[in-house]
Amino acid sequence: MSQSERFEWPGRRVGDAAHDQLAAFLRMDIQRDLEWAADLCAEIEAVSAGRAPSWQRVGNAYCLRITREAAELEDVIDDEAPVTRLPLAELRAAAEAWRAMLT
């Protein structure tokens, strides 16, 4: 099992469907690209701080939308999969841990 497949972050709930989908988003859409990971962290910070009202990224498998209230992950392959909603703080913790893993 690769490092990204067993990826953990502070507050990670193993077996939680939303956290599993968040880990899959990082693995499949951000991948092992440090620039993409840094951009994701910067955009989360910009929205959190109110410098941007929202941000969206469509990737290989997911569409991520963030607002100050929450992050939403939508599966772009499975049209019947429900949209996952996460607190922005959980997305931030996972994204920062992912970026740290890549450095």
N, CA, C and O atoms as CSV, one atom per row, in Angstrom:
chain,resi,resn,atom,element,x,y,z
A,1,MET,N,N,0.841,-1.179,0.000
A,1,MET,CA,C,0.000,0.000,0.000
A,1,MET,C,C,0.886,1.241,0.000
A,1,MET,O,O,1.817,1.345,0.798
A,2,SER,N,N,0.591,2.186,-0.900
A,2,SER,CA,C,1.400,3.396,-0.993
A,2,SER,C,C,1.076,4.353,0.140
A,2,SER,O,O,0.075,4.210,0.842
A,3,GLN,N,N,1.961,5.341,0.297
A,3,GLN,CA,C,1.770,6.330,1.352
A,3,GLN,C,C,0.452,7.075,1.174
A,3,GLN,O,O,-0.232,7.353,2.159
A,4,SER,N,N,0.084,7.402,-0.056
A,4,SER,CA,C,-1.158,8.143,-0.270
A,4,SER,C,C,-2.389,7.284,-0.027
A,4,SER,O,O,-3.439,7.817,0.332
A,5,GLU,N,N,-2.293,5.958,-0.213
A,5,GLU,CA,C,-3.442,5.081,0.014
A,5,GLU,C,C,-3.754,4.929,1.496
A,5,GLU,O,O,-4.908,4.684,1.849
A,6,ARG,N,N,-2.782,5.063,2.360
A,6,ARG,CA,C,-3.044,4.977,3.793
A,6,ARG,C,C,-2.928,6.355,4.444
A,6,ARG,O,O,-2.600,6.470,5.625
A,7,PHE,N,N,-3.194,7.367,3.681
A,7,PHE,CA,C,-3.057,8.751,4.096
A,7,PHE,C,C,-3.952,9.079,5.291
A,7,PHE,O,O,-5.146,8.780,5.292
A,8,GLU,N,N,-3.362,9.686,6.284
A,8,GLU,CA,C,-4.066,10.130,7.485
A,8,GLU,C,C,-3.797,11.605,7.697
A,8,GLU,O,O,-2.807,12.131,7.190
A,9,TRP,N,N,-4.654,12.277,8.430
A,9,TRP,CA,C,-4.446,13.672,8.814
A,9,TRP,C,C,-5.081,13.877,10.181
A,9,TRP,O,O,-5.909,13.071,10.606
A,10,PRO,N,N,-4.706,14.937,10.868
A,10,PRO,CA,C,-5.302,15.202,12.182
A,10,PRO,C,C,-6.824,15.325,12.063
A,10,PRO,O,O,-7.332,16.141,11.294
A,11,GLY,N,N,-7.527,14.521,12.818
A,11,GLY,CA,C,-8.982,14.518,12.772
A,11,GLY,C,C,-9.573,13.528,11.795
A,11,GLY,O,O,-10.795,13.443,11.674
A,12,ARG,N,N,-8.738,12.773,11.089
A,12,ARG,CA,C,-9.211,11.792,10.094
A,12,ARG,C,C,-10.056,10.731,10.782
A,12,ARG,O,O,-9.636,10.133,11.772
A,13,ARG,N,N,-11.245,10.505,10.249
A,13,ARG,CA,C,-12.135,9.466,10.763
A,13,ARG,C,C,-12.086,8.282,9.786
A,13,ARG,O,O,-12.683,8.322,8.711
A,14,VAL,N,N,-11.383,7.261,10.174
A,14,VAL,CA,C,-11.238,6.072,9.332
A,14,VAL,C,C,-12.605,5.408,9.174
A,14,VAL,O,O,-13.324,5.201,10.152
A,15,GLY,N,N,-12.949,5.079,7.937
A,15,GLY,CA,C,-14.229,4.442,7.663
A,15,GLY,C,C,-15.375,5.422,7.480
A,15,GLY,O,O,-16.493,5.002,7.181
A,16,ASP,N,N,-15.130,6.714,7.650
A,16,ASP,CA,C,-16.135,7.739,7.425
A,16,ASP,C,C,-16.201,8.011,5.920
A,16,ASP,O,O,-15.180,8.319,5.306
A,17,ALA,N,N,-17.376,7.901,5.329
A,17,ALA,CA,C,-17.523,8.023,3.878
A,17,ALA,C,C,-17.025,9.383,3.360
A,17,ALA,O,O,-16.384,9.446,2.311
A,18,ALA,N,N,-17.312,10.451,4.080
A,18,ALA,CA,C,-16.874,11.783,3.639
A,18,ALA,C,C,-15.360,11.894,3.666
A,18,ALA,O,O,-14.766,12.457,2.747
A,19,HIS,N,N,-14.724,11.364,4.707
A,19,HIS,CA,C,-13.264,11.427,4.791
A,19,HIS,C,C,-12.621,10.488,3.782
A,19,HIS,O,O,-11.555,10.792,3.246
A,20,ASP,N,N,-13.254,9.354,3.519
A,20,ASP,CA,C,-12.740,8.453,2.481
A,20,ASP,C,C,-12.796,9.140,1.113
A,20,ASP,O,O,-11.872,9.011,0.311
A,21,GLN,N,N,-13.883,9.867,0.854
A,21,GLN,CA,C,-13.999,10.566,-0.422
A,21,GLN,C,C,-12.990,11.711,-0.506
A,21,GLN,O,O,-12.435,11.964,-1.576
A,22,LEU,N,N,-12.749,12.395,0.588
A,22,LEU,CA,C,-11.749,13.457,0.613
A,22,LEU,C,C,-10.357,12.897,0.319
A,22,LEU,O,O,-9.600,13.494,-0.447
A,23,ALA,N,N,-10.019,11.768,0.915
A,23,ALA,CA,C,-8.729,11.125,0.642
A,23,ALA,C,C,-8.636,10.712,-0.830
A,23,ALA,O,O,-7.581,10.842,-1.451
A,24,ALA,N,N,-9.746,10.214,-1.383
A,24,ALA,CA,C,-9.760,9.825,-2.800
A,24,ALA,C,C,-9.576,11.048,-3.700
A,24,ALA,O,O,-8.871,10.973,-4.707
A,25,PHE,N,N,-10.202,12.170,-3.346
A,25,PHE,CA,C,-10.020,13.412,-4.106
A,25,PHE,C,C,-8.551,13.816,-4.125
A,25,PHE,O,O,-8.005,14.135,-5.181
A,26,LEU,N,N,-7.920,13.804,-2.973
A,26,LEU,CA,C,-6.510,14.186,-2.912
A,26,LEU,C,C,-5.653,13.239,-3.746
A,26,LEU,O,O,-4.764,13.675,-4.477
A,27,ARG,N,N,-5.922,11.963,-3.632
A,27,ARG,CA,C,-5.133,10.957,-4.349
A,27,ARG,C,C,-5.346,11.046,-5.862
A,27,ARG,O,O,-4.384,10.964,-6.625
A,28,MET,N,N,-6.605,11.215,-6.305
A,28,MET,CA,C,-6.901,11.150,-7.734
A,28,MET,C,C,-6.834,12.501,-8.447
A,28,MET,O,O,-6.486,12.563,-9.626
A,29,ASP,N,N,-7.164,13.582,-7.736
A,29,ASP,CA,C,-7.231,14.875,-8.417
A,29,ASP,C,C,-6.065,15.805,-8.093
A,29,ASP,O,O,-5.596,16.521,-8.978
A,30,ILE,N,N,-5.598,15.813,-6.881
A,30,ILE,CA,C,-4.426,16.618,-6.541
A,30,ILE,C,C,-3.159,15.817,-6.840
A,30,ILE,O,O,-2.131,16.372,-7.228
A,31,GLN,N,N,-3.256,14.524,-6.655
A,31,GLN,CA,C,-2.181,13.579,-6.941
A,31,GLN,C,C,-0.917,13.942,-6.163
A,31,GLN,O,O,-1.000,14.522,-5.080
A,32,ARG,N,N,0.202,13.619,-6.686
A,32,ARG,CA,C,1.473,13.877,-5.994
A,32,ARG,C,C,2.125,15.145,-6.538
A,32,ARG,O,O,3.349,15.250,-6.625
A,33,ASP,N,N,1.276,16.102,-6.902
A,33,ASP,CA,C,1.733,17.358,-7.493
A,33,ASP,C,C,1.786,18.435,-6.409
A,33,ASP,O,O,0.753,18.929,-5.958
A,34,LEU,N,N,2.978,18.780,-6.010
A,34,LEU,CA,C,3.168,19.752,-4.931
A,34,LEU,C,C,2.569,21.114,-5.295
A,34,LEU,O,O,2.018,21.795,-4.430
A,35,GLU,N,N,2.671,21.511,-6.550
A,35,GLU,CA,C,2.107,22.796,-6.970
A,35,GLU,C,C,0.584,22.802,-6.818
A,35,GLU,O,O,0.013,23.785,-6.344
A,36,TRP,N,N,-0.070,21.721,-7.214
A,36,TRP,CA,C,-1.522,21.637,-7.066
A,36,TRP,C,C,-1.906,21.638,-5.595
A,36,TRP,O,O,-2.882,22.281,-5.208
A,37,ALA,N,N,-1.145,20.922,-4.772
A,37,ALA,CA,C,-1.426,20.882,-3.337
A,37,ALA,C,C,-1.272,22.265,-2.713
A,37,ALA,O,O,-2.096,22.677,-1.896
A,38,ALA,N,N,-0.219,22.978,-3.097
A,38,ALA,CA,C,0.003,24.326,-2.570
A,38,ALA,C,C,-1.106,25.269,-3.030
A,38,ALA,O,O,-1.568,26.105,-2.254
A,39,ASP,N,N,-1.534,25.142,-4.277
A,39,ASP,CA,C,-2.619,25.969,-4.799
A,39,ASP,C,C,-3.913,25.699,-4.031
A,39,ASP,O,O,-4.628,26.637,-3.678
A,40,LEU,N,N,-4.215,24.441,-3.773
A,40,LEU,CA,C,-5.407,24.086,-3.007
A,40,LEU,C,C,-5.364,24.737,-1.630
A,40,LEU,O,O,-6.352,25.330,-1.196
A,41,CYS,N,N,-4.240,24.634,-0.943
A,41,CYS,CA,C,-4.112,25.235,0.388
A,41,CYS,C,C,-4.273,26.752,0.328
A,41,CYS,O,O,-4.909,27.345,1.200
A,42,ALA,N,N,-3.703,27.378,-0.693
A,42,ALA,CA,C,-3.820,28.830,-0.847
A,42,ALA,C,C,-5.265,29.246,-1.109
A,42,ALA,O,O,-5.724,30.255,-0.572
A,43,GLU,N,N,-5.973,28.495,-1.913
A,43,GLU,CA,C,-7.369,28.825,-2.209
A,43,GLU,C,C,-8.258,28.623,-0.985
A,43,GLU,O,O,-9.163,29.421,-0.739
A,44,ILE,N,N,-8.009,27.572,-0.223
A,44,ILE,CA,C,-8.763,27.367,1.021
A,44,ILE,C,C,-8.549,28.556,1.950
A,44,ILE,O,O,-9.501,29.059,2.547
A,45,GLU,N,N,-7.315,29.001,2.072
A,45,GLU,CA,C,-6.995,30.140,2.929
A,45,GLU,C,C,-7.657,31.416,2.420
A,45,GLU,O,O,-8.173,32.199,3.217
A,46,ALA,N,N,-7.653,31.639,1.110
A,46,ALA,CA,C,-8.265,32.846,0.537
A,46,ALA,C,C,-9.767,32.888,0.813
A,46,ALA,O,O,-10.309,33.940,1.153
A,47,VAL,N,N,-10.428,31.764,0.670
A,47,VAL,CA,C,-11.867,31.714,0.936
A,47,VAL,C,C,-12.121,31.857,2.437
A,47,VAL,O,O,-13.013,32.599,2.848
A,48,SER,N,N,-11.346,31.154,3.248
A,48,SER,CA,C,-11.518,31.230,4.704
A,48,SER,C,C,-11.351,32.654,5.218
A,48,SER,O,O,-12.084,33.090,6.106
A,49,ALA,N,N,-10.392,33.374,4.661
A,49,ALA,CA,C,-10.090,34.738,5.106
A,49,ALA,C,C,-11.015,35.784,4.493
A,49,ALA,O,O,-10.959,36.959,4.854
A,50,GLY,N,N,-11.864,35.353,3.566
A,50,GLY,CA,C,-12.790,36.292,2.946
A,50,GLY,C,C,-12.210,37.052,1.764
A,50,GLY,O,O,-12.844,37.976,1.255
A,51,ARG,N,N,-11.020,36.681,1.321
A,51,ARG,CA,C,-10.421,37.345,0.150
A,51,ARG,C,C,-11.053,36.862,-1.148
A,51,ARG,O,O,-10.930,37.518,-2.183
A,52,ALA,N,N,-11.721,35.732,-1.098
A,52,ALA,CA,C,-12.456,35.196,-2.250
A,52,ALA,C,C,-13.780,34.638,-1.717
A,52,ALA,O,O,-13.796,34.010,-0.658
A,53,PRO,N,N,-14.888,34.856,-2.430
A,53,PRO,CA,C,-16.173,34.365,-1.917
A,53,PRO,C,C,-16.324,32.851,-2.036
A,53,PRO,O,O,-17.023,32.225,-1.239
A,54,SER,N,N,-15.667,32.271,-3.030
A,54,SER,CA,C,-15.748,30.823,-3.248
A,54,SER,C,C,-14.646,30.426,-4.221
A,54,SER,O,O,-13.944,31.269,-4.780
A,55,TRP,N,N,-14.516,29.112,-4.407
A,55,TRP,CA,C,-13.532,28.588,-5.351
A,55,TRP,C,C,-14.004,27.217,-5.783
A,55,TRP,O,O,-14.655,26.505,-5.018
A,56,GLN,N,N,-13.676,26.845,-7.012
A,56,GLN,CA,C,-14.074,25.547,-7.549
A,56,GLN,C,C,-12.948,24.960,-8.380
A,56,GLN,O,O,-12.230,25.677,-9.077
A,57,ARG,N,N,-12.804,23.637,-8.293
A,57,ARG,CA,C,-11.821,22.926,-9.113
A,57,ARG,C,C,-12.460,21.641,-9.605
A,57,ARG,O,O,-12.927,20.827,-8.808
A,58,VAL,N,N,-12.479,21.461,-10.920
A,58,VAL,CA,C,-12.968,20.224,-11.514
A,58,VAL,C,C,-11.755,19.394,-11.879
A,58,VAL,O,O,-10.891,19.835,-12.637
A,59,GLY,N,N,-11.698,18.190,-11.335
A,59,GLY,CA,C,-10.558,17.329,-11.582
A,59,GLY,C,C,-10.933,16.087,-12.365
A,59,GLY,O,O,-11.956,16.045,-13.049
A,60,ASN,N,N,-10.090,15.085,-12.251
A,60,ASN,CA,C,-10.300,13.820,-12.959
A,60,ASN,C,C,-11.527,13.067,-12.468
A,60,ASN,O,O,-12.245,12.456,-13.259
A,61,ALA,N,N,-11.766,13.110,-11.164
A,61,ALA,CA,C,-12.829,12.305,-10.571
A,61,ALA,C,C,-13.834,13.109,-9.762
A,61,ALA,O,O,-14.959,12.658,-9.547
A,62,TYR,N,N,-13.440,14.298,-9.311
A,62,TYR,CA,C,-14.301,15.080,-8.422
A,62,TYR,C,C,-14.331,16.545,-8.813
A,62,TYR,O,O,-13.401,17.068,-9.427
A,63,CYS,N,N,-15.421,17.190,-8.439
A,63,CYS,CA,C,-15.522,18.640,-8.496
A,63,CYS,C,C,-15.544,19.105,-7.040
A,63,CYS,O,O,-16.392,18.675,-6.259
A,64,LEU,N,N,-14.622,19.972,-6.685
A,64,LEU,CA,C,-14.555,20.529,-5.339
A,64,LEU,C,C,-15.022,21.971,-5.395
A,64,LEU,O,O,-14.514,22.768,-6.184
A,65,ARG,N,N,-15.994,22.303,-4.554
A,65,ARG,CA,C,-16.461,23.675,-4.401
A,65,ARG,C,C,-16.276,24.058,-2.941
A,65,ARG,O,O,-16.651,23.310,-2.039
A,66,ILE,N,N,-15.694,25.230,-2.720
A,66,ILE,CA,C,-15.538,25.680,-1.334
A,66,ILE,C,C,-16.123,27.077,-1.173
A,66,ILE,O,O,-16.009,27.939,-2.044
A,67,THR,N,N,-16.749,27.258,-0.027
A,67,THR,CA,C,-17.239,28.556,0.417
A,67,THR,C,C,-16.774,28.708,1.862
A,67,THR,O,O,-16.187,27.783,2.424
A,68,ARG,N,N,-17.025,29.833,2.449
A,68,ARG,CA,C,-16.633,30.026,3.855
A,68,ARG,C,C,-17.378,29.069,4.765
A,68,ARG,O,O,-16.901,28.755,5.856
A,69,GLU,N,N,-18.537,28.603,4.335
A,69,GLU,CA,C,-19.356,27.721,5.165
A,69,GLU,C,C,-18.935,26.254,5.093
A,69,GLU,O,O,-18.991,25.545,6.097
A,70,ALA,N,N,-18.514,25.794,3.912
A,70,ALA,CA,C,-18.261,24.358,3.757
A,70,ALA,C,C,-17.522,24.051,2.459
A,70,ALA,O,O,-17.340,24.904,1.591
A,71,ALA,N,N,-17.110,22.803,2.371
A,71,ALA,CA,C,-16.535,22.253,1.152
A,71,ALA,C,C,-17.490,21.178,0.641
A,71,ALA,O,O,-18.042,20.407,1.426
A,72,GLU,N,N,-17.679,21.132,-0.660
A,72,GLU,CA,C,-18.524,20.111,-1.272
A,72,GLU,C,C,-17.724,19.356,-2.313
A,72,GLU,O,O,-17.069,19.955,-3.166
A,73,LEU,N,N,-17.783,18.037,-2.236
A,73,LEU,CA,C,-17.135,17.162,-3.209
A,73,LEU,C,C,-18.216,16.431,-3.987
A,73,LEU,O,O,-19.071,15.756,-3.412
A,74,GLU,N,N,-18.162,16.577,-5.302
A,74,GLU,CA,C,-19.116,15.900,-6.168
A,74,GLU,C,C,-18.362,14.949,-7.080
A,74,GLU,O,O,-17.406,15.346,-7.745
A,75,ASP,N,N,-18.783,13.715,-7.111
A,75,ASP,CA,C,-18.191,12.703,-7.973
A,75,ASP,C,C,-18.606,13.006,-9.402
A,75,ASP,O,O,-19.800,13.003,-9.703
A,76,VAL,N,N,-17.653,13.268,-10.294
A,76,VAL,CA,C,-17.994,13.613,-11.678
A,76,VAL,C,C,-18.106,12.382,-12.571
A,76,VAL,O,O,-18.480,12.492,-13.738
A,77,ILE,N,N,-17.788,11.226,-12.032
A,77,ILE,CA,C,-17.903,9.984,-12.802
A,77,ILE,C,C,-19.230,9.296,-12.521
A,77,ILE,O,O,-19.908,8.843,-13.444
A,78,ASP,N,N,-19.601,9.217,-11.240
A,78,ASP,CA,C,-20.840,8.563,-10.820
A,78,ASP,C,C,-21.911,9.625,-10.589
A,78,ASP,O,O,-21.925,10.291,-9.555
A,79,ASP,N,N,-22.806,9.773,-11.559
A,79,ASP,CA,C,-23.863,10.794,-11.478
A,79,ASP,C,C,-24.839,10.552,-10.330
A,79,ASP,O,O,-25.531,11.475,-9.901
A,80,GLU,N,N,-24.898,9.336,-9.837
A,80,GLU,CA,C,-25.855,9.009,-8.776
A,80,GLU,C,C,-25.254,9.129,-7.380
A,80,GLU,O,O,-25.973,9.009,-6.388
A,81,ALA,N,N,-23.962,9.361,-7.289
A,81,ALA,CA,C,-23.325,9.502,-5.981
A,81,ALA,C,C,-23.761,10.818,-5.341
A,81,ALA,O,O,-23.825,11.847,-6.015
A,82,PRO,N,N,-24.058,10.787,-4.046
A,82,PRO,CA,C,-24.462,12.031,-3.391
A,82,PRO,C,C,-23.286,12.998,-3.249
A,82,PRO,O,O,-22.131,12.576,-3.184
A,83,VAL,N,N,-23.584,14.276,-3.202
A,83,VAL,CA,C,-22.576,15.293,-2.957
A,83,VAL,C,C,-22.183,15.214,-1.485
A,83,VAL,O,O,-23.044,15.148,-0.608
A,84,THR,N,N,-20.894,15.222,-1.224
A,84,THR,CA,C,-20.379,15.172,0.143
A,84,THR,C,C,-20.088,16.580,0.612
A,84,THR,O,O,-19.437,17.357,-0.086
A,85,ARG,N,N,-20.570,16.903,1.791
A,85,ARG,CA,C,-20.351,18.238,2.373
A,85,ARG,C,C,-19.501,18.080,3.630
A,85,ARG,O,O,-19.799,17.258,4.497
A,86,LEU,N,N,-18.437,18.881,3.716
A,86,LEU,CA,C,-17.494,18.831,4.838
A,86,LEU,C,C,-17.247,20.238,5.376
A,86,LEU,O,O,-17.285,21.208,4.619
A,87,PRO,N,N,-16.994,20.353,6.674
A,87,PRO,CA,C,-16.550,21.643,7.201
A,87,PRO,C,C,-15.234,22.049,6.539
A,87,PRO,O,O,-14.383,21.201,6.269
A,88,LEU,N,N,-15.071,23.320,6.283
A,88,LEU,CA,C,-13.860,23.811,5.631
A,88,LEU,C,C,-12.613,23.474,6.442
A,88,LEU,O,O,-11.550,23.236,5.870
A,89,ALA,N,N,-12.732,23.453,7.753
A,89,ALA,CA,C,-11.588,23.118,8.611
A,89,ALA,C,C,-11.091,21.696,8.358
A,89,ALA,O,O,-9.890,21.438,8.434
A,90,GLU,N,N,-12.001,20.775,8.059
A,90,GLU,CA,C,-11.592,19.396,7.775
A,90,GLU,C,C,-10.860,19.320,6.440
A,90,GLU,O,O,-9.857,18.617,6.319
A,91,LEU,N,N,-11.361,20.046,5.437
A,91,LEU,CA,C,-10.662,20.097,4.147
A,91,LEU,C,C,-9.278,20.699,4.333
A,91,LEU,O,O,-8.299,20.188,3.789
A,92,ARG,N,N,-9.190,21.779,5.096
A,92,ARG,CA,C,-7.901,22.439,5.321
A,92,ARG,C,C,-6.914,21.479,5.990
A,92,ARG,O,O,-5.763,21.392,5.562
A,93,ALA,N,N,-7.336,20.772,7.012
A,93,ALA,CA,C,-6.439,19.843,7.706
A,93,ALA,C,C,-5.928,18.765,6.759
A,93,ALA,O,O,-4.743,18.433,6.774
A,94,ALA,N,N,-6.816,18.217,5.936
A,94,ALA,CA,C,-6.416,17.170,4.997
A,94,ALA,C,C,-5.486,17.723,3.922
A,94,ALA,O,O,-4.480,17.094,3.595
A,95,ALA,N,N,-5.807,18.885,3.372
A,95,ALA,CA,C,-4.983,19.478,2.314
A,95,ALA,C,C,-3.588,19.839,2.821
A,95,ALA,O,O,-2.591,19.612,2.136
A,96,GLU,N,N,-3.527,20.401,4.021
A,96,GLU,CA,C,-2.212,20.756,4.580
A,96,GLU,C,C,-1.383,19.502,4.862
A,96,GLU,O,O,-0.174,19.498,4.628
A,97,ALA,N,N,-2.003,18.461,5.350
A,97,ALA,CA,C,-1.288,17.213,5.605
A,97,ALA,C,C,-0.813,16.581,4.295
A,97,ALA,O,O,0.288,16.034,4.225
A,98,TRP,N,N,-1.655,16.662,3.259
A,98,TRP,CA,C,-1.282,16.127,1.936
A,98,TRP,C,C,-0.064,16.868,1.394
A,98,TRP,O,O,0.891,16.254,0.918
A,99,ARG,N,N,-0.112,18.203,1.474
A,99,ARG,CA,C,1.029,19.008,1.004
A,99,ARG,C,C,2.286,18.671,1.804
A,99,ARG,O,O,3.366,18.541,1.227
A,100,ALA,N,N,2.163,18.530,3.105
A,100,ALA,CA,C,3.324,18.203,3.937
A,100,ALA,C,C,3.876,16.831,3.565
A,100,ALA,O,O,5.091,16.633,3.577
A,101,MET,N,N,3.014,15.894,3.238
A,101,MET,CA,C,3.468,14.557,2.842
A,101,MET,C,C,4.294,14.618,1.560
A,101,MET,O,O,5.208,13.816,1.369
A,102,LEU,N,N,3.973,15.569,0.682
A,102,LEU,CA,C,4.650,15.672,-0.605
A,102,LEU,C,C,6.012,16.361,-0.519
A,102,LEU,O,O,6.838,16.238,-1.423
A,103,THR,N,N,6.232,17.079,0.566
A,103,THR,CA,C,7.510,17.807,0.670
A,103,THR,C,C,8.576,16.976,1.329
A,103,THR,O,O,9.706,17.437,1.492
